[in-house]
Amino acid sequence: MCTLHPEEEAHLAAMASGVPKTRTPSPRPLFSSSPPRSLFDVCWDDVLIPKVAVYLSLKDLFNLRCCSRTAYRFAEAALEKRQVLHLSGNNTSNIDVGFRVLARCCQRLEVLHLACCRWLTDELLLPLLANNKKRLWAVNLNECVNITALSLQPIIVECKNLRVLKLSKCQWLTTGAVDALTLHQSKLVEFDISYCGAIGERCLIIFFRKLNKLTVLSLANTPSVTDQVLIQIGNYCRELEHINLIGCAAISDYGVHALTVHCLRLQTLLIRRCPRVTERSLALLRQRRLYIDRPQQDLGHNAYNLNDFYPSDFLVY
């Protein structure tokens, strides 16, 4: 009969009683073998870009882009999904270099503000428009003096969702461009062609016959805006709420009366520096309590007569 060692007897007794043998825990290593975690390990598409990157400015993203290769990829992924680009008035040095990066990365822009960007050219703008033409609904190119109607072509023809277009002080805007706009765009709700002197009267008359969804319209200091143009606006743009006619010296009470009669939703009328427009046409509008930027004048003995608004040689195109 073999004799068991005391330790073996103790082990068998422990197994029989069901009490596990206690083991001395092994010491933990001073350094973990798993790689260190960072912010970029969080899901980009579901968390970082929609919840964090939306609060970063373009300057923040470009600074982040310089930190590391991972940060570079993250910044460009955030730019790819950016929906609003606002660079109006930004004329800092080397801005054109940064804009080339934006033109390459941005793929989902819906709103584009580039007003007063003196450095902007067709060469810089066209690649950006090519990558974002399907989603853009608002474009502001006010006072972009170094681009041409070539940059307007993809906006007119291919931006099917366009609702807002601002082209104030764009002297390169021609009658042909407005004719193309009339042909391809009919859903504009806000339009600005202030200080655009190359557009003809007949071109505007045809234009406003089609764009009957306008709510905000700026025609300030546009020489071709006449009473005939205002009559067409009154006849077709019944949803108009705000109109800027400052400096339109060719208009008179006849045109303003057309707006009064037909544009019943009108809330704002800017009419300064229009010498032929008098209180005789503004009186009815003042009764509707809309905003007029010209103080009220006393008519004196001049009575208000509807027949005064229609000249004998009245012509409708």
C-alpha positions in Angstrom: 0.0 0.0 0.0 1.5 3.3 -1.2 1.8 6.2 1.2 0.6 9.7 0.0 2.5 12.8 0.6 0.8 15.1 3.2 0.2 17.8 0.5 -1.4 15.3 -1.8 -3.7 14.2 1.0 -4.7 17.8 1.6 -5.4 18.3 -2.1 -7.6 15.2 -2.3 -9.5 16.2 0.8 -10.1 19.7 -0.6 -11.5 18.3 -3.8 -13.8 15.9 -1.9 -15.2 18.7 0.3 -15.8 21.0 -2.8 -13.7 23.9 -1.4 -11.4 25.2 -4.2 -7.8 25.7 -3.4 -6.8 29.3 -3.1 -4.2 30.5 -5.5 -1.9 33.4 -5.1 -2.8 36.0 -7.7 -0.1 36.7 -10.2 1.3 40.3 -10.1 0.0 42.6 -12.9 2.5 43.9 -15.4 3.5 47.5 -14.9 2.6 48.4 -18.5 -0.4 47.1 -20.4 0.2 45.3 -23.6 -2.9 46.9 -25.4 -2.2 50.0 -27.5 -3.2 53.4 -25.9 -6.6 54.8 -26.8 -7.2 58.3 -28.3 -10.1 60.5 -29.3 -9.9 59.3 -32.9 -10.8 55.8 -31.8 -14.3 57.0 -31.3 -16.5 56.3 -34.4 -16.1 59.2 -36.8 -19.3 58.9 -38.9 -21.6 58.4 -36.0 -20.1 60.5 -33.2 -17.1 62.7 -33.9 -18.2 64.3 -37.2 -21.9 64.9 -36.5 -21.5 65.7 -32.7 -18.0 67.3 -32.5 -16.8 68.5 -35.9 -19.9 70.6 -36.5 -18.7 73.0 -33.7 -15.3 73.5 -35.2 -14.6 76.5 -37.4 -12.7 76.2 -40.6 -9.7 77.6 -38.8 -10.0 74.9 -36.2 -10.1 72.2 -38.8 -7.1 73.5 -40.7 -5.1 73.7 -37.4 -6.2 70.2 -36.6 -5.2 69.1 -40.0 -1.6 70.0 -39.2 -1.3 67.9 -36.0 -0.8 64.4 -37.3 -1.7 62.0 -40.1 -4.8 60.8 -38.3 -5.9 64.4 -37.5 -5.3 65.2 -41.2 -7.6 62.4 -42.3 -10.2 63.4 -39.8 -10.2 67.1 -40.8 -10.6 66.2 -44.4 -13.5 63.7 -43.6 -15.2 66.5 -41.6 -14.8 68.9 -44.5 -16.2 66.4 -46.9 -19.5 66.4 -44.9 -19.6 70.1 -44.2 -22.9 71.7 -45.3 -22.2 75.5 -45.0 -19.1 77.4 -46.2 -18.9 81.0 -45.1 -15.9 83.0 -46.3 -17.6 86.4 -47.0 -15.2 89.3 -46.7 -12.2 87.0 -46.0 -9.3 88.4 -48.0 -6.4 87.2 -45.9 -3.1 86.2 -47.4 -2.9 82.7 -48.9 -6.7 82.2 -48.6 -6.7 81.0 -52.2 -4.4 78.0 -51.1 -6.8 77.0 -48.4 -9.7 77.4 -50.8 -8.2 74.8 -53.1 -8.3 72.4 -50.2 -11.9 73.2 -49.6 -12.8 72.8 -53.3 -11.2 69.3 -53.3 -12.6 68.1 -49.9 -16.1 69.6 -49.7 -18.7 67.3 -51.3 -22.0 68.1 -49.5 -22.3 71.9 -49.4 -25.8 73.4 -49.3 -25.0 77.0 -48.5 -22.1 79.0 -50.1 -21.3 82.5 -48.9 -18.4 84.1 -50.9 -19.4 87.8 -50.9 -16.6 90.4 -51.3 -13.9 87.8 -52.0 -11.6 89.8 -54.2 -9.2 86.8 -54.7 -11.9 84.5 -56.1 -11.6 83.5 -59.8 -13.3 81.1 -62.1 -10.3 78.7 -61.8 -10.9 78.5 -58.0 -14.6 78.5 -57.9 -15.5 76.0 -60.7 -14.0 72.9 -59.0 -16.0 73.6 -55.9 -19.2 74.0 -57.8 -18.6 70.8 -59.7 -18.4 68.8 -56.5 -21.4 70.4 -54.8 -23.8 71.3 -57.6 -26.5 68.8 -56.6 -27.0 70.0 -53.0 -26.5 73.8 -53.2 -29.6 75.8 -52.5 -28.1 79.2 -51.5 -25.2 81.0 -53.3 -24.0 84.5 -52.4 -21.5 86.0 -54.8 -22.1 89.7 -54.0 -19.2 91.9 -55.1 -17.1 89.0 -56.5 -15.5 91.2 -59.1 -12.9 88.8 -60.5 -15.1 86.0 -61.6 -17.1 85.9 -64.9 -20.4 84.5 -66.1 -18.6 81.3 -66.7 -18.8 80.5 -63.0 -22.5 81.2 -63.1 -23.2 78.5 -65.7 -23.0 75.4 -63.5 -25.1 77.3 -60.8 -27.8 78.1 -63.4 -27.9 74.8 -65.3 -27.1 72.2 -62.7 -28.1 73.5 -59.2 -31.7 72.2 -59.4 -32.4 73.0 -55.8 -31.3 76.7 -55.9 -33.5 79.0 -53.8 -31.3 81.9 -53.0 -29.0 83.7 -55.4 -27.2 87.0 -54.7 -25.2 88.8 -57.4 -25.1 92.4 -56.2 -22.4 94.6 -57.8 -21.5 91.8 -60.3 -20.9 93.9 -63.4 -20.1 90.8 -65.4 -23.7 89.7 -65.1 -25.2 90.1 -68.6 -28.6 89.8 -70.2 -27.6 86.4 -71.6 -26.9 85.1 -68.1 -30.3 86.3 -66.8 -32.0 84.7 -69.9 -30.3 81.4 -69.0 -31.5 81.8 -65.4 -35.0 82.4 -66.6 -34.8 79.2 -68.7 -33.4 76.8 -66.0 -34.5 78.2 -62.6 -38.1 78.8 -61.5 -37.9 78.1 -57.8 -35.9 81.1 -56.6 -37.4 82.7 -53.4 -34.6 85.3 -52.9 -32.8 87.2 -55.6 -30.4 90.1 -55.6 -29.1 91.9 -58.7 -28.5 95.4 -57.2 -26.0 97.6 -59.1 -26.1 95.4 -62.1 -26.2 97.8 -65.0 -25.7 95.5 -68.0 -29.2 93.9 -67.7 -31.9 95.1 -70.1 -35.5 96.0 -69.2 -37.1 93.4 -71.5 -34.9 90.7 -70.0 -36.2 91.5 -66.5 -39.8 91.6 -67.7 -39.5 88.0 -69.1 -37.6 87.0 -66.0 -40.2 88.0 -63.5 -43.0 86.4 -65.5 -41.5 83.0 -64.7 -40.1 83.5 -61.2 -43.4 83.8 -59.4 -42.2 82.3 -56.0 -40.0 85.3 -55.0 -40.4 86.5 -51.5 -37.2 88.7 -51.2 -36.0 90.9 -54.1 -33.3 93.5 -54.3 -33.1 95.7 -57.4 -31.3 98.7 -55.8 -29.6 101.1 -58.2 -30.4 99.0 -61.3 -31.0 101.4 -64.2 -33.2 99.0 -66.2 -35.8 98.8 -63.5 -38.8 100.8 -64.7 -42.5 101.0 -64.1 -43.1 98.2 -66.7 -40.8 95.9 -64.7 -42.6 96.7 -61.4 -46.0 96.0 -63.1 -44.7 92.5 -64.2 -43.5 91.9 -60.6 -46.9 92.9 -59.3 -48.7 90.7 -61.8 -46.6 87.5 -61.3 -44.8 87.8 -58.0 -47.8 87.7 -55.7 -45.8 86.2 -52.7 -43.3 89.0 -52.6 -42.7 90.2 -49.0 -39.6 92.4 -49.2 -38.4 94.6 -52.1 -35.4 97.0 -52.3 -35.8 99.7 -55.0 -33.4 102.2 -53.6 -31.9 104.4 -56.3 -34.2 103.2 -59.1 -34.7 106.6 -60.6 -36.8 105.4 -63.5 -39.7 104.2 -61.5 -42.7 106.3 -60.5 -46.1 106.1 -58.7 -47.4 103.9 -61.5 -45.1 101.0 -60.8 -45.4 101.3 -57.0 -49.2 101.3 -57.3 -49.0 97.9 -59.1 -47.1 96.5 -56.1 -49.7 98.0 -53.8 -52.6 96.4 -55.6 -51.2 92.9 -56.3 -48.5 92.2 -53.7 -50.7 91.9 -50.7 -48.0 90.1 -48.6 -45.6 93.0 -48.9 -43.9 93.8 -45.6 -40.9 96.0 -46.5 -40.5 98.6 -49.3 -37.1 100.4 -49.6 -37.7 103.4 -51.9 -35.2 106.1 -51.0 -33.6 108.1 -53.8 -36.6 107.5 -56.2 -37.6 111.1 -57.0 -40.6 110.2 -59.1 -42.2 108.2 -56.3 -44.4 110.4 -54.2 -46.7 110.0 -51.2 -49.6 109.6 -53.5 -48.6 106.0 -54.1 -47.1 105.3 -50.7 -50.2 106.4 -48.8 -52.1 103.1 -49.3 -49.0 101.1 -48.3 -48.7 103.1 -45.1 -52.2 102.2 -44.2 -51.2 98.5 -44.3 -48.5 99.3 -41.7 -45.6 97.9 -43.7 -42.1 99.2 -43.3 -41.2 102.1 -45.7 -37.7 103.6 -45.4 -38.9 107.0 -46.4 -40.6 109.4 -43.9 -44.1 110.4 -44.5 -44.7 113.7 -46.3 -47.8 115.9 -46.2 -49.8 115.7 -49.4 -51.4 119.1 -48.8 -54.3 119.7 -51.1 -53.3 116.9 -53.5 -56.0 114.3 -53.3 -55.4 110.6 -54.0 -57.0 109.5 -57.2 -56.7 106.0 -58.7 -56.9 107.3 -62.2 -53.7 109.3 -61.7 -51.7 106.0 -61.8 -52.5 105.1 -65.4 -51.0 107.2 -68.2 -52.7 107.3 -71.6 -49.9 105.6 -73.3 -49.8 102.7 -70.9 -48.2 99.7 -72.5 -48.1 96.1 -71.2 -45.5 93.7 -72.7 
